[in-house]
Amino acid sequence: MIKKYIIKKEMNVEFRNNTSLFLITPTMCVLIIVFPILSENRFRIDNDLFLIVELLFLIMFTTLFSIRNPLNEQQLIKELNFASINKTDYFYSKTISELVIFYPQVMALLILFSGFTNTSLNSSLIYICLSVLFFCVNAIMVNLFLQFFTSFNSRFVQFTLIVPIYIGFAILIAPLWLGVNQEISSIYLVMYLGITLVIYAFTNFYLRSTK
């Protein structure tokens, strides 16, 4: 069950956090502005290369988002027990709050990159929005799963674990962005939906088995 007050609390904490995404995003935007300056001989670079770099920016941005505020498991369990909140309810409420924070900023990041580098994604707007949505949902659930069910508190260890996973998610996005026909795009979206459902089911199983 989704707890609205958890979503509200998580969003308020995000605004006050000194490693907030609202601080990371402007930093990434500066890098996006500098990137076209550093690649002033752009006419010699293939447009697809810029789309690949855009995926790298997305992976970097997602990684910074994931390691910005690690959970303290012991403190979290105490708070949940005190408030009589199930771990499952907290997980899905936090997932929604992070999606509300993360997804719009990813879209803003992609728009800024396309604008400053004068490139465009070779797919329809609907496919782009859906592929990014699936990417964000999967990235958030994987990140929270690792924080809930592992004892790795080091940000370096988290970085080492999640980057290969995010690269795998980005590989599924790449064909959609680089341009494939509508039928193949639909197949990739269905694959992404299937992966999302598998991650959801796997996480839900662990959440309910560790109550």
Backbone hydrogen bonds, N-H to C=O, Kabsch-Sander energy under -0.5 kcal/mol:
donor,donor_aa,acceptor,acceptor_aa,energy
4,K,2,I,-0.7
6,I,3,K,-0.5
7,I,3,K,-1.6
8,K,4,K,-2.4
9,K,5,Y,-2.2
10,E,6,I,-2.8
11,M,7,I,-2.0
12,N,8,K,-2.0
13,V,9,K,-2.4
14,E,10,E,-1.8
15,F,11,M,-1.4
16,R,12,N,-1.2
17,N,13,V,-1.5
20,S,17,N,-1.4
23,L,20,S,-1.7
24,I,20,S,-1.8
25,T,21,L,-2.9
27,T,23,L,-1.2
28,M,24,I,-2.4
29,C,25,T,-2.3
30,V,26,P,-1.9
31,L,27,T,-1.7
32,I,28,M,-2.1
33,I,29,C,-2.1
34,V,30,V,-2.3
35,F,31,L,-2.2
37,I,33,I,-0.7
38,L,34,V,-2.2
39,S,35,F,-1.2
40,E,37,I,-0.8
42,R,39,S,-0.5
44,R,41,N,-1.9
45,I,42,R,-2.2
49,L,46,D,-0.9
50,F,46,D,-0.9
51,L,47,N,-1.4
52,I,48,D,-1.9
53,V,49,L,-2.3
54,E,50,F,-2.0
55,L,51,L,-1.6
56,L,52,I,-1.9
57,F,53,V,-2.4
58,L,54,E,-2.0
59,I,55,L,-2.5
60,M,56,L,-2.6
61,F,57,F,-2.8
62,T,58,L,-2.6
63,T,59,I,-2.3
64,L,60,M,-2.3
65,F,61,F,-2.0
66,S,62,T,-2.1
67,I,63,T,-2.0
68,R,64,L,-0.5
68,R,65,F,-0.5
73,E,71,L,-0.9
76,L,72,N,-2.9
77,I,73,E,-2.7
78,K,74,Q,-1.9
79,E,75,Q,-2.3
80,L,76,L,-2.7
81,N,77,I,-2.6
82,F,78,K,-2.4
83,A,79,E,-2.0
84,S,80,L,-0.5
84,S,81,N,-0.6
85,I,80,L,-2.8
90,Y,86,N,-2.1
91,F,87,K,-2.5
92,Y,88,T,-2.2
93,S,89,D,-2.1
94,K,90,Y,-2.8
95,T,91,F,-2.2
96,I,92,Y,-2.0
97,S,93,S,-2.2
98,E,94,K,-2.6
99,L,95,T,-2.1
100,V,96,I,-2.5
101,I,97,S,-1.5
102,F,98,E,-3.3
103,Y,99,L,-2.2
105,Q,101,I,-0.7
106,V,102,F,-2.1
107,M,103,Y,-2.2
108,A,104,P,-2.2
109,L,105,Q,-2.3
110,L,106,V,-2.4
111,I,107,M,-2.3
112,L,108,A,-2.5
113,F,109,L,-2.4
114,S,110,L,-2.5
115,G,111,I,-2.3
116,F,112,L,-2.9
117,T,113,F,-2.1
118,N,114,S,-0.7
119,T,114,S,-1.5
122,N,177,W,-2.6
123,S,121,L,-1.7
128,I,124,S,-2.1
129,C,125,L,-2.7
130,L,126,I,-2.5
131,S,127,Y,-2.6
132,V,128,I,-2.4
133,L,129,C,-2.1
134,F,130,L,-2.7
135,F,131,S,-2.2
136,C,132,V,-2.7
137,V,133,L,-2.6
138,N,134,F,-2.5
139,A,135,F,-2.5
140,I,136,C,-2.6
141,M,137,V,-2.4
142,V,138,N,-2.6
143,N,139,A,-2.2
144,L,140,I,-2.6
145,F,141,M,-2.5
146,L,142,V,-2.3
147,Q,143,N,-1.8
148,F,144,L,-2.6
149,F,145,F,-2.6
150,T,146,L,-0.9
153,N,151,S,-1.0
158,Q,154,S,-2.2
159,F,155,R,-2.7
160,T,156,F,-2.4
161,L,157,V,-2.0
162,I,158,Q,-2.6
163,V,159,F,-1.9
165,I,161,L,-0.6
166,Y,162,I,-2.7
167,I,163,V,-2.4
168,G,164,P,-1.8
169,F,165,I,-2.0
170,A,166,Y,-2.4
171,I,167,I,-1.9
172,L,168,G,-1.0
173,I,169,F,-0.9
174,A,170,A,-2.1
176,L,172,L,-0.5
176,L,173,I,-0.7
177,W,173,I,-2.0
178,L,174,A,-2.8
179,G,175,P,-1.3
185,S,181,N,-2.4
186,S,182,Q,-2.4
187,I,183,E,-1.7
188,Y,184,I,-2.4
189,L,185,S,-2.2
190,V,186,S,-2.3
191,M,187,I,-2.4
192,Y,188,Y,-2.4
193,L,189,L,-2.6
194,G,190,V,-2.5
195,I,191,M,-2.4
196,T,192,Y,-2.4
197,L,193,L,-2.3
198,V,194,G,-2.3
199,I,195,I,-2.6
200,Y,196,T,-2.4
201,A,197,L,-2.8
202,F,198,V,-2.8
203,T,199,I,-2.6
204,N,200,Y,-2.8
205,F,201,A,-2.3
206,Y,202,F,-1.8
207,L,203,T,-2.7
208,R,204,N,-2.2
209,S,205,F,-1.7
210,T,206,Y,-1.0
210,T,207,L,-0.5
211,K,208,R,-0.7
